[in-house]
Amino acid sequence: MTKTAQHPVLVIMGVSGSGKSTVAGLLAGRLGWDFAEGDDLHPASNVAKMQAGQPLTDEDRWPWLESIAGWIRQHTGTGTPGVVTCSALKKRYRDVLRGEGWCSSSSTAARTGSRTGWHPGTGTSCPRPCSNPSSRRSRPHT
């Protein structure tokens, strides 16, 4: 039995203005992967609310998060690599986006501020087993 290669979908998360769209767009372009701007996946009702200057509630966000999760599932289901952005500021929001074999890699400005190069502890952590064990390794930047 031959196992097919699993291609990742990367979710670039962060607060508004943190550069996630810029980083995700550059990364997807460089890798030749599909790219989705998470904000473009908001339902029309959310867009209208935001244009009116009204903050979104958790209830407003659930359909949006489900749209992003659907994009992720579509890509992972077909083995198509991709990059998508999403603020995903609350754990319960990130829980909606998670699927089987997911891994997360995080690095915060507070921890890495003036650091250069590679530092142990800022690499990848996998709360559940990854489908690709080599993706858990931290590597120096070259």
N, C-alpha and C positions, 0 to 999 in steps of 0.2 A: 504494500500500500504506500503510495507516494503522498507525502504531506505537501500541500501548497503553501507558498510563502505568504505570511501575514504582513500586510502593509499597514503602517500606523496612520491614525488620524491624530494630529496634534491639536490640542485646545490651548490657545494662548490666552491667558487670563490676566486681569489686572484692573485697577481703577481707571476711571475716565481720564484720558490725557496721559496715560503711562506709556504710550507708544506701542500697544499691542497690535493695532492694525498695521502700523508701519513694519514692525518686526515680522508679523505673520505674512504680509504681502511679499516682503523681500525673501523670506524663507521659502514660501510656496513657489515664487518665481524662480529662485535659484535651483530648487529641487525638481521643478516641473510638475508639481502636485496641484490638485484642485485647491481652490481657496474660497472661503465664504466669510464675509463680514457678518458677524452675528447680529449686529444692529439691523441689517437688511432683512432679517428673518422675523422681525417684530410684526405682529398682526396690525392691520390698518387702525384698529381701535387704540392700540398703544401709541402708534405714530401720532394720531390726532390728539391724544391726551398729552404727549410730550410737547407737541407743537403749541398747545394751549398753555404750556408752562406748568402742568399738573404732574406731580410726582407719581410714578407707578407704584402700585401696591404689590404685595406678594401674589395676590389673586390675578393681577394683570400679567405678572411675569411667567406663571406656569405654562400658558400656551406657547409663549416665546421659547422657553427652555425646552419644551417638548419638540418644537420645530428644530432647534439646534441638535437635540438628541436624535431626532429622525435623520438629519443630515449625516450625523456621525454613524448611525446604524446602517444607512444606505451605503456609505463608503466602506465601512468595515465588512459589511455583508457581501460586497462585490470584490473585496480585496483591492479597492482603489485608494491610494494614499491621498491624504488631504490635510489642510490646515484651516481651522475655524477660530474666530475670536469670540470671547464672551467674558463679561465682567465676572460672573459667577462668584460674587463676593461672600455669599453665605454657604456654609457646608451643605445645607439642604438643597441649594441650587446645584452645587457640584454633584450631589448624589443623583440628580435627574440625568446628568450628562454621562455618568459612568456606565460602562458595559463590561462584559467579560474580558479578562486579560488586560485590563487597563493598568497603566503605570502613571505616576505623576512625578514631575521634576519641578522643584521650586527653588527659587533664589530670591531673597528680598533685598531691596536696596539698603535697608537698615543693617543687614548682616554683611553685605558685600561692599557697601559704600565706596571706600577708596582702595579696595583690593584689586590687584591685577593678577592675571594668570589663574592657576587652578588652586583651590583650597579644599581640603577634605571637609565633608559635612555639607557642602553646597550642591552635591550631585543629586542623583535620582533615588527616590524611595518608592517602594512598591508595597502598598498595603495588602495587596493580593498577589498571588503568583502571576508573573507576566508570561505571555505566550512566547516571548523571545527573551530568555535569561540574559543575553548579552546586553540588552537595553538597560539593565540595572547597573551597569558599570559606569563609574564616573571616569572621565578621561581628561587629561590636561588640554587646554585650548592650544591650538597650533597656529 
